């Protein structure tokens, strides 16, 4: 899925993240598009060991650890500029599984991080067209940015009448069946709405809106379309691939005809070689070998002889020896033909 990727940094309080004093922890939240990169900022101290890990940050959860100013391990890299109070940590080639909570540790500093991997960001003109393509069983998460706030948020389909509202809330987050919505205040202003659908079905194809409800003004919204396709079977995929590989030429039907023609030519060549070898062996048999056998065997040899090229005069004796009483080649050949 090709979507424009972006990096948004904002702050909010998470009620379920607590420090050692049972107080609220302020977490930094970043978002990036699937397949893109996201860069987060972590506090750092001079020449301290820098650690970036995924919660719960056990030893096996450490993604990169270094004392260097710049280091990289797989998709994760750390870069610290001399004199800066922050260290930049980058995650490349984001996947949906990268969504979650992380922690930066440097010396005595520790910072909670949340990364949200999205399918698309909508932050421009509400009339801007945006189409997302997905397959059945997949998930879609869209980020909508508004430069103002509202008293209620909701996620709807189609004309967005009351019966079209999928999920709504006056709180920070809500979920209803497969639909979810989340409200995050931006820094220094504006708000972010995250709307999502899980376990997509073919019937989920259609036009959607993420909306802010403003009591004394028209409701600002962002609109997008989702196209859900079924997962093709292995045979269908093979057929599609063959058709695509031959597009612009004569197509898969002509390709099959050519293949059939090649097989026929190979069979003809092999048969001709076999016949030529038989003729050569037949023409070089020594005198005294019984070549007549049964009447069926005689007829088979005569048929093959008729399809062979004429033999040289030196080989006449071989055919004339079939009838010792006669040395006339024409008479012998005529007699054999009518046996």
C-alpha positions in Angstrom: 0.0 0.0 0.0 1.5 3.3 -1.2 0.7 6.1 1.2 2.5 9.3 2.1 4.4 8.9 5.3 4.9 11.6 7.9 6.2 12.2 11.4 4.1 13.8 14.0 5.3 14.6 17.6 2.9 15.4 20.3 2.4 14.8 24.0 -0.4 13.4 26.1 -1.0 11.7 29.5 -1.5 8.0 29.6 -3.5 6.9 32.7 -2.1 3.3 32.5 1.6 4.3 32.4 3.0 5.0 35.8 6.4 5.6 37.2 8.0 4.2 40.4 6.1 6.9 42.5 2.7 5.8 41.1 2.4 9.1 39.3 1.4 9.8 35.7 4.2 9.5 33.1 4.2 11.9 30.2 4.8 9.9 27.0 6.0 11.2 23.6 3.9 9.8 20.8 5.1 9.5 17.2 3.4 8.2 14.1 4.7 7.0 10.7 3.2 5.3 7.7 3.7 1.6 7.0 6.8 1.1 4.9 8.2 4.5 5.9 10.5 5.6 8.7 9.9 7.3 12.1 12.5 9.3 14.1 12.0 9.9 17.8 13.9 12.1 20.2 15.2 10.8 23.5 17.0 12.6 26.3 20.7 11.9 26.5 23.7 12.7 28.6 27.3 13.1 27.5 29.2 9.8 26.9 26.5 7.7 28.5 25.3 4.3 27.4 22.2 4.8 25.2 19.5 2.1 25.1 16.4 1.9 23.0 14.1 -1.0 23.9 10.5 -2.1 23.5 8.3 -2.5 26.6 8.6 -4.2 29.0 12.3 -3.6 28.2 13.7 -6.9 29.4 17.1 -8.0 28.1 15.6 -9.6 25.0 13.6 -6.5 24.3 16.7 -4.3 23.7 16.7 -3.2 20.1 19.9 -1.2 20.1 22.5 -0.3 22.7 25.7 1.8 22.3 28.1 4.3 23.7 28.9 5.7 20.3 27.7 9.0 18.9 26.3 7.1 15.9 25.4 3.4 15.6 23.0 1.1 13.8 21.6 -2.3 14.3 19.2 -3.7 11.8 16.3 -1.3 11.2 17.3 0.7 14.3 19.8 3.5 14.5 21.0 6.0 17.1 22.6 9.4 16.4 23.7 12.0 18.9 25.1 15.4 17.9 27.7 16.9 20.2 26.2 19.5 22.5 22.6 18.3 21.9 20.4 17.4 24.8 18.6 14.8 22.7 19.6 11.6 20.8 17.7 10.7 17.6 16.5 7.1 17.3 15.2 6.0 13.9 13.1 3.0 13.0 13.1 2.2 9.3 10.7 0.3 7.1 7.9 0.4 9.6 5.4 -2.5 9.9 2.1 -2.7 11.7 3.8 -4.8 14.4 6.1 -1.8 15.3 3.1 -0.1 16.9 3.5 -0.1 20.6 5.4 1.3 23.6 9.1 1.9 23.8 11.6 3.4 26.2 14.8 5.4 25.8 17.4 5.1 28.5 20.5 7.2 28.7 22.4 7.5 31.9 19.9 8.6 34.6 17.4 9.7 32.0 14.4 7.6 30.9 11.6 8.5 28.5 8.5 6.6 27.5 7.8 6.5 23.7 4.7 5.4 21.8 4.9 4.6 18.1 1.7 4.4 16.0 2.0 2.9 12.5 -0.7 4.3 10.2 -2.0 3.7 6.7 -2.6 7.3 5.8 -2.5 10.9 7.2 -5.3 13.3 6.4 -4.4 16.9 7.2 -5.4 19.0 4.2 -8.5 20.1 2.4 -11.5 18.1 3.5 -12.4 17.7 -0.2 -9.1 16.0 -0.9 -9.6 12.5 -2.3 -7.8 9.6 -0.5 -8.2 6.0 -1.4 -6.8 3.1 0.6 -6.5 -0.5 -0.7 -6.6 -3.5 1.6 -7.6 -7.1 1.6 -10.1 -9.1 3.6 -8.9 -9.9 7.1 -6.6 -6.8 7.2 -6.7 -3.7 9.4 -6.8 0.0 8.5 -5.7 2.9 10.7 -6.0 6.5 9.5 -4.7 9.6 11.2 -6.8 12.8 10.9 -5.4 16.2 11.9 -7.5 19.2 12.8 -6.3 22.6 13.8 -9.2 23.1 16.2 -10.9 21.0 18.9 -14.4 19.7 19.4 -16.7 18.5 22.1 -17.4 15.1 20.5 -15.6 12.9 17.9 -17.1 10.3 15.7 -16.3 7.9 12.8 -19.0 7.3 10.2 -19.6 5.7 6.8 -21.4 7.1 3.7 -23.6 10.1 4.3 -22.8 10.1 8.0 -26.4 10.2 9.2 -27.2 8.9 12.6 -27.5 5.3 11.4 -24.2 5.6 9.6 -22.1 6.4 12.8 -19.8 3.5 13.5 -18.3 4.8 16.8 -18.4 8.0 18.8 -17.3 9.4 22.1 -16.8 12.6 24.2 -13.8 10.9 25.8 -10.2 10.3 24.6 -10.9 6.8 23.2 -13.7 4.5 22.3 -14.3 1.2 20.5 -17.4 -0.5 19.1 -17.1 -4.0 17.6 -14.4 -3.7 14.9 -14.3 0.1 14.9 -12.2 2.4 17.1 -11.5 6.1 17.5 -8.9 7.9 19.6 -8.5 11.6 20.4 -5.0 13.1 21.1 -4.3 16.8 21.7 -1.5 18.1 19.6 1.5 20.3 20.6 1.3 23.2 20.5 -2.2 23.2 19.1 -4.7 21.1 17.1 -5.9 17.6 17.7 -5.3 14.2 16.1 -8.0 11.6 15.6 -7.1 8.0 14.9 -9.9 5.9 13.3 -9.5 2.2 12.6 -11.3 -0.9 11.3 -10.1 -4.4 12.1 -10.7 -7.7 10.3 -11.9 -6.0 7.1 -14.6 -7.7 5.0 -15.7 -7.0 1.4 -18.7 -5.1 2.7 -16.3 -2.6 4.4 -15.5 -1.1 1.0 -16.9 2.5 0.8 -16.4 6.1 1.8 -15.7 7.2 5.4 -15.3 10.3 7.5 -13.5 11.2 10.7 -15.4 14.1 12.3 -15.1 16.7 15.0 -18.5 17.8 16.5 -18.5 21.6 17.1 -21.7 22.8 18.7 -21.7 26.4 17.3 -20.2 25.7 13.9 -20.2 23.2 11.0 -18.4 20.0 11.8 -15.0 19.8 10.2 -14.1 16.4 8.8 -11.7 14.4 6.6 -13.0 12.0 4.1 -11.4 8.9 2.6 -12.4 5.7 0.7 -11.5 2.1 1.4 -11.4 -0.6 -1.3 -11.3 -4.1 0.1 -10.4 -7.0 -2.2 -10.5 -10.7 -1.6 -7.3 -12.6 -1.2 -6.7 -14.5 -4.5 -6.1 -18.3 -4.4 -2.7 -19.7 -5.5 -4.2 -20.8 -8.9 -5.7 -17.3 -9.5 -2.5 -15.6 -8.6 -0.6 -17.8 -11.0 -3.0 -17.1 -13.8 -2.8 -13.3 -13.1 0.9 -13.4 -13.1 1.0 -15.2 -16.4 -1.4 -12.7 -18.0 0.6 -9.8 -16.7 3.8 -11.2 -18.0 2.4 -11.5 -21.5 0.4 -8.3 -21.6 1.2 -6.3 -24.6 1.9 -9.4 -26.7 -0.5 -12.0 -28.0 -1.8 -13.1 -24.6 -1.9 -16.4 -22.7 -4.0 -18.2 -25.4 -1.4 -17.6 -28.1 1.3 -18.6 -25.7 -0.4 -22.0 -25.2 -0.7 -22.5 -29.0 3.0 -21.8 -29.4 3.9 -24.3 -26.7 1.7 -26.9 -28.4 3.4 -26.2 -31.7 6.9 -26.6 -30.2 5.9 -30.0 -28.6 4.6 -31.2 -32.0 7.8 -30.2 -33.7 9.9 -32.0 -31.1 7.8 -35.1 -31.5 8.2 -35.0 -35.3 12.0 -34.5 -35.0 12.4 -37.4 -32.5 10.2 -39.7 -34.7 12.3 -38.8 -37.8 15.5 -39.5 -36.0 14.2 -42.9 -34.8 13.1 -43.8 -38.3 16.4 -42.8 -39.8 18.3 -44.9 -37.2 16.1 -47.9 -38.0 16.6 -47.5 -41.7 20.4 -47.3 -41.3 20.4 -50.4 -39.1 18.0 -52.2 -41.5 20.2 -51.4 -44.6 23.4 -52.6 -42.9 22.2 -56.0 -41.6 24.5 -58.9 -42.6 23.4 -61.7 -44.9 21.8 -64.7 -43.4 19.7 -62.7 -40.8 16.0 -63.7 -40.8 14.1 -60.5 -41.6 10.8 -62.1 -42.6 9.5 -63.6 -39.5 5.7 -63.7 -39.3 3.5 -62.2 -41.9 2.9 -59.2 -39.6 6.6 -58.6 -39.2 7.0 -58.7 -43.0 4.4 -56.1 -43.5 5.9 -53.8 -40.9 9.4 -54.1 -42.6 7.9 -53.3 -46.0 6.1 -50.2 -44.7 9.2 -48.9 -43.1 11.2 -49.6 -46.2 8.8 -47.6 -48.3 9.4 -44.6 -46.1 13.2 -44.9 -46.2 15.3 -43.1 -48.7 16.6 -45.2 -51.7 19.6 -47.4 -50.8 22.8 -47.4 -52.7 23.6 -50.0 -55.4 26.0 -51.7 -53.0 23.0 -52.6 -50.8 20.9 -54.3 -53.6 22.3 -57.7 -52.6 20.6 -57.4 -49.2 17.1 -57.1 -50.7 17.8 -59.6 -53.5 18.9 -62.2 -51.0 15.2 -62.4 -49.7 14.5 -64.6 -52.7 17.6 -66.7 -53.6 16.0 -67.9 -56.8 15.8 -64.5 -58.3 18.4 -61.6 -58.7 15.9 -59.2 -60.2 15.5 -56.3 -57.7 12.2 -55.0 -59.2 10.6 -58.4 -59.1 11.6 -59.0 -55.5 10.4 -55.6 -54.4 7.0 -56.1 -56.2 6.5 -59.5 -54.6 7.2 -58.2 -51.1 4.8 -55.3 -51.6 1.9 -57.7 -52.3 2.6 -60.2 -49.5 
